[in-house]
Amino acid sequence: MQLDLAGVPVVITGAASGIGRACALAFAAEGARVGVIDRSPVDLPGIVSAVADVTDEPALAAAVDILAGELGGIAILVACAGTSGPFGQDVADISLDDWNRVLAVNVTGQFLLVKHALPHLRRAASAAIVLMGSDSGFVAAPGMVPYNASKGAVVQLTRALSVDLAPIRVTCVCPSIVDTPLARADLGLASFDGVDYPVQTAEDVARSVLYLASPATRAVNGTTLVSDFGYLARSSFPA
C-alpha cells in the first residue's frame, strides 16, 4: 500500500522513547519531514527536535512554531506524550497533584498541542491529527483511576475535535499493553519475556499511526482504532 508520506511535514510529541520514538522513525522511513517535541533532547538522524513540556503552553507553542519553520509547515500532528501517573494506588491515597498531573499531560497536553499547531495545519492541503489513547479509555484496570479517566477523555476529545476541525481529520490509536520503558517500570519488569498475556511493540503502534495519518484513510475521521488483540470483542458469557 502506498502511504504517500514522502516530503510531508510531521510533528510528533513524546519522541524520546517508546511509541513516540517509534513513530518518528517510522515516518522518517516513509520519507516524511519529521520534527519532534519532548521534555528531553531527542537526537535522531535526519529528524529535527525542540525541547518543551506539553503542559507548558508558552514553551509548547514556541516549539511548534520552531518546528513548523524548520519543516516548512505541519500537515500531520501525532500526540504521543503521556504519563501513567500513580500506579496501583487506592483512590483514597491519590493526591490532587498526581491527579492533575496525569490529566494535564494526557488530556490538556494533547489539546494544547492541537491548539497551537492548528494555524499550520489549516494551511496544509490535507491535514491529519492522530491522538494517542489506550484500551484504558474503554476498560479499566485496578489501581489506575487517573490514567483510565484521562484516556477516556482522549477518546471523546478525538470525536469533539473531528467535529470542530473538519476537514482536518482527527483519529485516535488505542493500544493495549505496549513494550515501552514506561510500561516495564510501572509493572516492575525487566522485560515482557514469558508473560502470559499478549504485548505489542512500539513499532506495531507506529504502523497504526502511519495508516491513520496517511491519505490511505482520507475518509476516516472522528474514530478510534483499538489494537488489543481482540480483548474488547470478547463476551463474558460462560460458553
Sequence and secondary structure as in RCSB ss.txt:
>XXXX:A:sequence
MQLDLAGVPVVITGAASGIGRACALAFAAEGARVGVIDRSPVDLPGIVSAVADVTDEPALAAAVDILAGELGGIA
ILVACAGTSGPFGQDVADISLDDWNRVLAVNVTGQFLLVKHALPHLRRAASAAIVLMGSDSGFVAAPGMVPYNAS
KGAVVQLTRALSVDLAPIRVTCVCPSIVDTPLARADLGLASFDGVDYPVQTAEDVARSVLYLASPATRAVNGTTL
VSDFGYLARSSFPA
>XXXX:A:secstr
     TT EEEEESTTSHHHHHHHHHHHHTT EEEEEESS    TT EEEE  TT HHHHHHHHHHHHHHHTS S
EEEE      S S  GGG  HHHHHHHHIIIIIHHHHHHHHHHHHHHTSSS EEEEE  GGGTS  TT HHHHHH
HHHHHHHHHHHHHHHTTSEEEEEEES EE HHHHHHHT S  TT SS  EEHHHHHHHHHHHHSGGGTT  S EE
EESTTGGG   S  
